[in-house]
Amino acid sequence: MTRSDFLPVNSYEMKERGWDRVDFAYVIGDAYVDHPSFGHAVISRVLESRGYRVGIISQPDWKDPKSIQVFGEPRLGFLVSAGNMDSMVNHYSVSKKRRKTDAYTPGGEMGRRPDYACIVYGNLIRRTYKKTPVILGGIEASLRRLAHYDYWSDRLKRSILLDSGADIISYGMGERSITEIADALDAGIPVSELTYIDGTVVKIKRKDCIYDSEFLPSYEELKADKRKYAESFYTQYLNTDAFNGKRLAEPYSDHLFVVQNPPAKPLSEAEMDDIYDLPYTRTFHPSYKEKGGIPAVSEIRFSLISSRGCFGGCSFCALTFHQGRIVQARSHESLLREAEKITKDKEFKGYIHDVGGPTADFRHPSCGKQLEHGVCRKRQCLFPKPCANLDADHSDYVSLLRKLRNLPGVKKVFIRSGIRFDYLLADKKKDFLRELCQYHVSGQLKTAPEHVAQPVLSLMGKPDHSVYERFTGEFYKMNEKLGKKQYLVPYLMSSHPGSTLKEAVELAEYCRDLGYMPEQVQDFYPTPSTLSTCMYYTGVDPRTGRAVYVPKNPHEKAMQRALIQYRNPQLYDLVLEALRRAGRMDLVGYGPKCLIRPARGRNPRFDSAGTVPHPRGKKKKTIRNIHKKK
């Protein structure tokens, strides 16, 4: 693979192509990876396919204005993306500690992009090029497009459009909107007049110029009243559908409004195929070889993106805001063509790592009416129970997997992007479960029940725990029938809104009964624009207006996490304190149902009643032992 196979990354490569300038300079927070799993690769190749010249400025030095002048002033504008992740999630753990590595940077080096990358890049460009159009895109801009709670600063922030100095946001997946923006700019229409394109967010200075729009509370009102923010967020949530979503306007003053146009329409199968059939090199730019390449590439190099969109509706997931609930899928032919390319890679060992998307076994809209009327505004497809109109059918996915397994050079096809177990159970046929267990599991299948307590599951938008129990029974029964020993590895989340120590103990008891202690537990992470993040910030469920308990204290969160890993001796004190606070000292002892044993010299019956210090300050003595000595 040579440099000429990639889009230019400097003026020398631009001139080698015979270009005197680029139409768009694309500033990205990730390393340049020309693979369809990377948003910048898709958008740049889509623009290229329509005749536009695109140059890539990857991870510029945000302290040096010259770093974004690589191609000079682009003819039509700058595109800006923080990368495949929100830059703050990329940089910080849920405990707000700085991460040590960045999988999207050469050699995994941390610190090659700024915090709040879209804002920093946008202002860097604006200081240098005062009037050149700046278009934001990608996950960071998409999920911060209106007023949003920012976990890292612990405050409500304005639309990223205002703080970045950009002109327009292309939100969601972006292929339709970016093409329409490019064509309009190429036709000579000023960026200030591009206020009408679906899938965009724009600034408008006069209220009488906003038409057919629902007005949200002003930013000042949202800052002053968390309940108003919850109501505003839920209005946004109800308008994420391309067919019935309304135009929304968020006032910032009498002379400044941020307007979100309705989402762009979903892509057809043919359009999806066209996009994924573009001439991607499927790897990182050659200039990164000396530093060891890009770690994230190893995860997706031998994987296939089968679909996009998700009707699962989990409260802690931002997919509803970014990709929408209508599933769009590629044809078998397109996926087989890409798989054949993978088999020709000299490093391919015969294993396709994944065939999926947000949820692997979603390969078509959840019901027949969605492509004409859109999704239901206030009803979910799977929660709290599968809708009567749900089209739960895995036939197409099973057929696709069979074709991929039969390709020359393919030994095994895995499914790593996750399946929705309640959707699988809703399918009356057992074909997919059988083939999943027989061909597509490598000893362990990761699943996401997330929790077991009903109050928490309800807020998460997840089915009742009995549904997961039914799935586990079906899974092990099928494996026994096939003569296989394979296991489920549940993904569990601590400290989600609604989880008190009572629910955390219930989850710990489940782990005890399962005989399983996860090595890693994910604390709930309040990322921008999810229902759960809104609950975290406001203390209110935006769907019902009811108050929600939110564990925010770091020590309580540590106790909730420790309960799930109660077997870890280093967490003993936290587990003991959590059980005492929860009034569950019955779980401290030697019985089969106990989580931990009493500490040496202590008795759990009296521990919660208090201890007395040793006269010399060396050890604590229980009341019972003192009485014995007397």
C-alpha positions in Angstrom: 0.0 0.0 0.0 1.6 3.3 -1.1 0.9 6.9 0.0 -0.8 7.6 -3.3 -3.6 5.2 -2.4 -4.6 7.5 0.4 -5.9 11.0 0.3 -3.2 13.6 0.6 -1.9 14.5 4.1 0.4 17.4 3.1 1.0 19.9 0.3 3.6 17.7 -1.4 1.1 14.8 -1.8 -1.6 17.3 -2.9 0.7 18.6 -5.7 1.6 15.1 -6.7 -2.0 14.6 -7.6 -1.9 17.8 -9.7 -4.0 19.8 -7.3 -3.3 23.4 -6.6 -5.6 23.4 -3.6 -8.2 21.2 -1.9 -11.9 21.8 -1.8 -12.1 20.6 1.8 -9.4 20.3 4.5 -10.5 17.7 7.0 -9.1 18.2 10.5 -9.4 15.1 12.6 -8.5 14.2 16.2 -7.6 10.6 15.2 -4.8 9.3 13.2 -5.7 8.9 9.5 -7.1 5.4 9.0 -8.7 4.8 5.7 -11.2 2.1 6.9 -15.0 2.3 6.9 -15.1 1.9 10.7 -13.6 5.4 10.9 -16.0 8.3 10.2 -13.4 10.5 8.6 -12.6 7.8 6.1 -16.3 7.4 5.1 -17.0 11.1 4.8 -13.8 11.9 2.8 -14.3 9.0 0.4 -18.0 10.0 -0.1 -16.9 13.5 -1.0 -14.1 12.2 -3.2 -16.6 10.0 -5.1 -18.6 13.1 -5.9 -15.6 14.8 -7.4 -14.4 16.9 -4.5 -10.8 17.2 -3.5 -10.2 16.4 0.2 -7.0 16.7 2.2 -6.6 15.2 5.6 -5.0 17.1 8.5 -4.6 14.5 11.2 -4.0 15.5 14.9 -2.6 19.0 14.2 -0.7 20.8 16.9 -3.5 22.9 18.3 -1.0 25.4 19.8 0.4 26.2 16.3 -1.8 27.9 13.7 0.5 26.7 11.0 -0.6 23.1 11.7 -4.0 23.8 10.0 -2.5 25.7 7.1 -1.0 22.5 5.5 -3.1 23.0 2.3 -3.6 26.7 2.5 -7.2 28.0 2.5 -9.5 25.3 1.1 -11.8 26.3 -1.7 -15.1 25.3 0.1 -14.4 24.9 3.7 -12.9 23.0 6.7 -14.4 19.8 8.0 -13.7 19.1 11.7 -14.1 15.9 13.8 -12.7 15.0 17.2 -12.5 11.4 16.1 -14.2 8.1 16.6 -14.7 8.9 20.3 -15.7 12.0 22.2 -12.3 13.5 23.1 -13.1 13.6 26.8 -14.1 9.9 26.9 -10.9 9.2 25.0 -8.8 11.1 27.6 -10.5 10.3 30.9 -11.9 7.3 32.8 -15.2 7.5 34.6 -13.2 8.5 37.7 -11.9 11.4 35.7 -8.3 10.0 35.8 -6.2 10.6 32.7 -5.9 7.5 30.5 -2.4 6.4 29.7 -2.9 5.4 26.1 -4.9 6.4 23.0 -5.8 3.6 20.7 -6.5 6.0 17.8 -3.0 7.6 17.9 0.3 6.2 16.4 1.9 3.9 18.9 -1.0 4.4 21.3 0.6 7.7 22.5 -1.7 9.8 24.7 -2.0 13.6 24.4 -2.0 14.1 20.6 -5.4 15.7 20.6 -6.8 18.4 23.0 -9.6 18.2 25.4 -12.9 19.3 23.8 -11.2 18.8 20.4 -14.0 20.2 18.2 -14.0 23.5 20.1 -10.2 23.8 20.1 -9.8 22.9 16.4 -12.8 25.2 15.4 -11.3 28.2 17.2 -7.8 27.5 15.8 -9.2 27.6 12.3 -11.4 30.6 12.9 -8.4 32.6 14.2 -6.5 31.9 11.0 -9.3 31.9 8.4 -12.0 34.4 9.5 -14.6 33.7 6.9 -13.9 30.2 5.6 -16.8 27.8 6.3 -16.2 25.4 9.2 -18.4 22.3 9.4 -18.4 20.1 12.5 -19.2 16.4 12.4 -18.5 13.1 14.2 -19.6 11.8 17.5 -18.4 14.6 19.7 -20.2 17.3 17.7 -23.3 15.1 17.1 -23.9 14.5 20.8 -23.2 18.0 21.9 -25.3 19.7 19.2 -27.7 21.4 21.6 -27.3 22.4 25.3 -25.9 19.4 27.1 -24.6 18.2 30.5 -20.8 17.9 30.5 -19.7 15.4 33.1 -16.0 16.5 33.2 -16.8 20.1 34.1 -20.0 19.1 35.9 -22.1 21.8 34.3 -24.5 22.5 31.5 -22.7 23.6 28.4 -24.0 25.5 25.4 -24.3 24.0 21.9 -20.8 23.1 20.7 -21.7 25.1 17.5 -21.4 28.3 19.5 -18.3 27.5 21.5 -16.3 26.2 18.5 -16.9 29.2 16.2 -18.1 26.8 13.5 -20.9 27.6 11.0 -22.8 24.3 10.9 -22.9 20.8 12.4 -23.5 17.7 10.3 -25.0 15.4 12.9 -25.6 11.7 12.8 -23.8 9.5 10.2 -23.5 12.5 7.9 -23.3 11.1 4.3 -26.5 12.8 3.1 -26.0 16.1 4.8 -22.3 16.6 4.0 -23.0 15.9 0.3 -25.8 18.5 0.3 -23.6 21.0 2.1 -20.8 20.5 -0.3 -23.0 20.8 -3.4 -24.6 24.0 -2.0 -21.2 25.6 -1.2 -19.9 24.6 -4.6 -22.9 26.3 -6.2 -21.9 29.5 -4.5 -24.5 29.6 -1.7 -23.1 31.3 1.4 -22.8 29.0 4.4 -25.0 31.4 6.4 -27.9 30.6 4.1 -27.6 26.8 4.5 -30.3 26.7 7.2 -32.6 24.1 5.7 -30.6 20.9 5.3 -31.8 17.8 7.1 -29.3 16.3 9.5 -27.7 19.7 10.4 -27.6 22.2 13.2 -27.3 25.9 12.4 -27.2 29.4 14.0 -30.0 31.8 13.1 -30.1 35.4 14.4 -33.7 36.3 13.8 -36.7 34.5 15.3 -38.9 35.4 12.3 -36.5 33.5 10.1 -37.2 30.2 11.9 -40.2 28.4 10.4 -42.1 25.2 11.3 -40.1 24.8 14.5 -40.8 23.7 18.1 -39.1 26.1 20.5 -37.2 24.6 23.5 -36.6 26.5 26.7 -33.8 29.1 26.5 -30.3 28.2 27.6 -30.7 30.5 30.6 -33.9 28.7 31.7 -32.1 25.3 31.3 -29.3 26.4 33.5 -31.6 27.8 36.2 -34.0 24.7 36.3 -32.8 21.1 36.0 -36.4 19.9 35.6 -36.8 22.2 32.6 -33.6 20.6 31.1 -35.0 17.1 31.6 -38.2 18.2 29.8 -36.2 19.8 27.0 -33.9 16.8 26.6 -36.9 14.4 26.4 -38.4 16.7 23.6 -35.1 16.2 21.7 -35.2 12.4 22.4 -38.7 12.2 20.9 -37.5 14.0 17.7 -34.6 11.8 16.7 -36.6 10.1 14.0 -36.1 11.0 10.3 -39.7 10.6 9.4 -41.5 12.3 12.3 -38.8 14.4 14.0 -39.6 18.1 14.2 -37.3 21.1 13.7 -36.1 22.3 17.2 -35.0 25.8 18.1 -33.0 26.6 21.3 -32.8 30.3 22.2 -29.6 31.8 23.5 -30.7 35.4 23.3 -33.2 37.5 21.4 -30.8 37.6 18.5 -29.2 34.1 18.6 -30.9 30.7 18.1 -29.4 27.3 17.6 -31.7 25.4 15.3 -31.7 21.6 14.8 -33.2 20.5 11.5 -34.9 17.1 11.4 -32.5 14.0 11.0 -31.4 12.9 7.6 -33.4 10.1 6.0 -31.9 6.5 6.5 -29.9 5.0 3.6 -31.3 2.4 1.3 -29.5 -0.9 0.9 -28.0 0.2 -2.4 -26.8 3.5 -0.9 -25.2 1.6 2.0 -23.5 -0.7 -0.5 -22.2 2.2 -2.5 -20.6 3.8 0.5 -18.9 0.6 1.8 -17.8 -0.3 -1.7 -15.7 2.9 -2.0 -11.9 2.4 -2.5 -10.8 2.3 1.1 -7.3 1.0 1.7 -8.6 -0.5 5.0 -5.5 0.4 7.0 -3.6 3.3 8.5 -1.5 5.8 6.6 2.0 4.5 5.9 3.6 7.4 7.8 2.6 5.7 11.1 4.6 2.5 10.6 7.7 3.7 12.3 5.7 4.2 15.5 4.1 0.8 15.4 0.8 1.7 13.6 -2.6 2.4 15.2 -3.7 0.1 18.0 -7.4 0.5 17.2 -6.9 -1.0 13.7 -6.3 -4.5 15.1 -9.8 -4.5 16.4 -11.5 -3.8 13.1 -9.1 -5.0 10.5 -10.8 -8.3 9.9 -14.3 -7.3 10.9 -17.4 -6.4 8.8 -19.9 -3.6 9.4 -23.2 -5.2 8.5 -25.7 -2.6 9.7 -26.2 0.7 11.5 -29.0 2.0 13.7 -30.4 0.3 16.8 -34.0 -0.1 18.1 -32.7 -1.5 21.4 -33.3 1.8 23.1 -30.9 1.4 26.1 -31.0 4.6 28.2 -27.3 4.7 28.7 -26.5 4.5 25.0 -26.3 7.5 22.6 -27.1 5.5 19.5 -30.7 6.9 19.4 -29.2 10.4 19.1 -26.5 9.5 16.7 -27.6 6.7 14.3 -31.3 6.6 15.1 -33.6 3.7 15.7 -34.2 2.6 12.1 -31.8 -0.2 11.2 -30.1 0.1 7.8 -28.2 -2.9 6.4 -25.8 -3.8 3.5 -26.5 -6.5 1.0 -25.0 -9.9 1.2 -23.1 -9.3 -2.0 -21.4 -6.1 -0.6 -20.4 -7.9 2.5 -19.1 -10.9 0.6 -17.0 -8.6 -1.6 -15.4 -7.0 1.4 -14.9 -10.4 3.1 -13.0 -11.6 0.0 -10.7 -8.6 0.2 -10.0 -9.5 3.8 -9.1 -13.1 2.9 -6.4 -11.8 0.5 -4.7 -9.8 3.3 -1.4 -11.6 3.9 -1.9 -11.3 7.7 -5.4 -12.9 7.6 -5.4 -16.2 9.5 -8.8 -17.4 8.6 -10.8 -15.7 11.3 -13.4 -12.9 10.7 -13.6 -11.2 14.0 -17.1 -9.7 13.8 -20.1 -9.3 11.5 -22.3 -6.7 13.0 -23.1 -3.2 14.0 -24.5 -1.5 17.1 -26.4 -4.8 17.7 -25.2 -7.7 15.5 -28.5 -9.5 15.0 -30.4 -6.4 13.9 -30.4 -6.6 10.1 -33.7 -4.9 9.2 -36.2 -2.4 10.7 -38.1 -3.7 13.7 -41.4 -3.4 11.9 -42.7 -2.9 8.3 -44.1 0.6 8.8 -40.9 2.4 9.9 -39.5 3.2 6.4 -42.8 4.9 5.6 -44.0 6.4 8.9 -40.9 6.3 11.2 -40.6 4.8 14.7 -43.2 5.2 17.4 -42.5 8.4 19.4 -43.4 7.2 22.9 -43.1 3.4 22.5 -40.1 1.2 22.4 -39.7 -1.8 20.2 -38.3 -4.1 22.9 -38.9 -2.4 26.2 -40.6 -3.2 28.6 -41.7 -6.1 26.4 -41.3 -6.8 22.7 -43.9 -4.9 20.7 -46.7 -7.0 19.1 -45.6 -5.6 15.7 -42.0 -6.6 16.1 -40.5 -8.5 13.2 -38.2 -10.8 15.1 -36.6 -12.8 12.3 -32.9 -13.8 12.0 -33.3 -15.6 8.7 -31.4 -13.0 6.7 -28.5 -12.8 9.2 -28.3 -16.6 9.4 -28.1 -16.8 5.6 -25.4 -14.2 5.5 -23.3 -15.9 8.2 -23.5 -19.2 6.2 -22.3 -17.6 3.1 -19.4 -16.0 4.9 -18.4 -19.3 6.6 -18.2 -21.0 3.2 -15.8 -18.5 1.6 -12.5 -20.0 0.7 -9.9 -19.2 3.3 -12.4 -18.5 6.1 -12.1 -20.9 9.1 -14.4 -19.2 11.6 -16.7 -16.2 11.8 -17.2 -14.7 15.2 -19.9 -12.3 16.5 -18.3 -9.8 18.9 -20.4 -6.7 18.6 -23.1 -8.2 20.8 -26.6 -9.7 20.3 -29.8 -8.6 21.9 -31.0 -11.6 23.9 -34.6 -10.5 24.2 -34.8 -10.1 20.4 -33.3 -13.5 20.0 -35.9 -15.0 22.3 -38.7 -13.2 20.4 -37.7 -15.2 17.3 -39.9 -18.3 17.4 -37.4 -20.2 15.2 -34.3 -21.5 16.9 -32.1 -21.4 13.8 -30.0 -18.5 14.9 -29.4 -19.7 18.5 -28.3 -23.1 17.2 -25.9 -21.6 14.6 -24.7 -19.1 17.0 -23.7 -21.8 19.5 -22.4 -24.2 16.9 -20.3 -21.8 14.7 -19.9 -18.3 16.1 -18.9 -18.5 19.7 -15.3 -19.0 20.8 -15.9 -20.7 24.2 -17.4 -17.6 25.7 -20.2 -15.3 24.6 -20.3 -11.8 26.0 -23.8 -10.6 26.9 -25.2 -7.4 28.4 -27.9 -8.0 31.1 -26.2 -4.9 32.8 -28.1 -5.4 36.1 -30.6 -7.7 37.9 -32.6 -5.3 40.1 -35.9 -4.3 38.5 -35.8 -0.6 39.5 -32.4 -0.2 37.8 -33.3 -2.3 34.7 -36.5 -0.2 34.2 -34.4 3.0 34.2 -31.9 1.4 31.9 -34.5 0.5 29.4 -33.6 -3.2 29.7 -35.9 -6.2 30.0 -36.8 -7.9 33.3 -34.0 -10.1 34.6 -36.2 -13.2 34.2 -35.8 -12.7 30.4 -32.0 -13.0 30.7 -32.5 -16.0 32.9 -34.6 -17.6 30.2 -32.0 -16.8 27.6 -29.2 -18.4 29.7 -31.3 -21.5 30.0 -31.9 -21.7 26.3 -28.2 -21.0 25.6 -26.9 -23.8 27.9 -29.6 -26.2 26.8 -28.6 -25.7 23.1 -24.9 -26.1 23.9 -25.6 -29.4 25.8 -27.6 -30.6 22.7 -24.6 -29.7 20.5 -22.1 -31.3 22.9 -20.3 -28.1 23.5 -19.0 -26.5 26.7 -19.5 -22.8 26.2 -20.2 -20.0 28.7 -21.9 -16.7 29.0 -19.9 -13.7 30.3 -22.3 -11.1 31.5 -21.4 -7.4 31.2 -22.5 -5.6 34.4 -22.8 -1.9 35.3 -22.5 -0.4 38.7 -23.8 3.0 40.0 -26.4 3.6 37.3 -29.1 6.1 38.3 -31.7 4.2 40.4 -29.1 2.0 42.0 -28.9 2.3 45.8 -26.7 0.0 47.9 -29.8 -2.3 48.2 -29.7 -2.9 44.4 -26.0 -3.2 44.4 -26.1 -5.9 47.0 -28.8 -7.7 44.9 -26.3 -7.6 42.0 -23.5 -9.0 44.2 -25.8 -11.9 45.3 -26.4 -12.7 41.6 -22.7 -12.9 41.0 -22.4 -15.2 44.1 -25.1 -17.5 42.8 -23.5 -17.5 39.4 -20.1 -18.3 40.8 -18.7 -15.5 38.7 -16.6 -12.5 39.6 -16.0 -10.1 36.7 -12.4 -8.9 36.5 -13.6 -5.5 35.3 -16.7 -3.6 36.2 -17.9 -0.5 34.4 -19.2 2.3 36.5 -21.9 4.2 34.8 -20.2 6.8 32.6 -22.4 10.0 32.0 -21.5 10.6 28.4 -23.3 13.4 26.5 -26.9 13.1 25.2 -28.2 9.9 26.8 -31.3 9.5 28.9 -29.2 8.1 31.7 -26.9 11.1 31.7 -29.9 13.4 31.9 -31.1 11.4 35.0 -27.6 11.7 36.5 -27.6 15.5 36.0 -31.2 16.3 36.9 -32.1 13.5 39.4 -35.3 13.1 37.2 -36.4 10.4 34.8 -37.2 12.6 31.7 -39.7 10.1 30.5 -41.9 10.3 33.6 -40.8 13.3 35.5 -40.3 11.2 38.6 -37.3 11.7 40.9 -34.5 9.2 40.6 -31.8 8.3 43.1 -28.4 9.0 41.7 -25.2 7.6 43.3 -22.6 10.4 42.8 -20.4 10.2 45.8 -17.1 8.6 44.7 -17.0 6.5 47.9 -20.5 5.1 47.4 -19.7 4.4 43.8 -16.5 2.5 44.9 -18.6 0.5 47.3 -21.2 -0.4 44.6 -18.4 -1.5 42.3 -16.6 -3.4 45.1 -19.8 -5.4 45.9 -19.7 -7.0 42.4 -16.1 -7.9 43.0 -16.6 -9.0 46.6 -14.1 -11.9 46.3 -11.2 -9.5 45.8 -9.5 -9.3 49.2 -8.2 -5.8 48.4 -11.8 -4.7 48.4 -12.8 -6.3 51.7 -13.2 -3.1 53.7 -15.4 -1.5 51.1 -17.6 -4.6 50.8 -18.0 -4.8 54.6 -18.9 -1.1 54.8 -21.4 -1.4 52.0 -23.1 -4.4 53.6 -23.2 -2.6 57.0 -24.8 0.5 55.4 -27.3 -1.6 53.5 -28.3 -3.4 56.6 -27.1 -6.8 55.1 -24.7 -8.0 57.8 -26.4 -11.4 57.3 -24.1 -11.7 54.3 -21.0 -11.6 56.5 -20.2 -15.0 57.9 -19.4 -18.6 57.0 -22.6 -19.8 55.5 -23.0 -20.6 51.8 -24.9 -17.4 51.1 -22.4 -15.1 52.7 -20.3 -12.8 50.5 -17.4 -12.3 52.9 -16.1 -13.8 56.2 -15.9 -11.8 59.4 -12.6 -10.0 59.8 -10.3 -11.6 62.3 -11.3 -10.6 65.8 -14.7 -9.4 64.8 -18.2 -10.8 64.9 -20.7 -9.6 62.2 -23.6 -9.7 64.7 -22.1 -6.9 66.7 -20.1 -5.1 64.1 -23.0 -3.0 63.0 -23.8 -2.2 66.7 -20.4 -0.7 67.2 -16.9 -1.7 68.3 -14.7 -0.5 71.2 -11.1 0.4 70.8 -8.4 -1.7 72.4 -7.1 0.1 75.5 -3.6 0.4 74.0 -5.0 1.4 70.6 -3.7 -1.7 68.9 -6.8 -3.7 67.9 -10.5 -3.4 68.2 -12.3 -5.8 70.4 -15.9 -6.8 69.9 -18.4 -6.3 72.7 -19.0 -10.0 72.8 -15.3 -10.8 73.4 -15.0 -8.2 76.1 -18.0 -9.8 77.9 -16.4 -13.3 77.6 -13.3 -12.1 79.3 -15.3 -10.6 82.1 
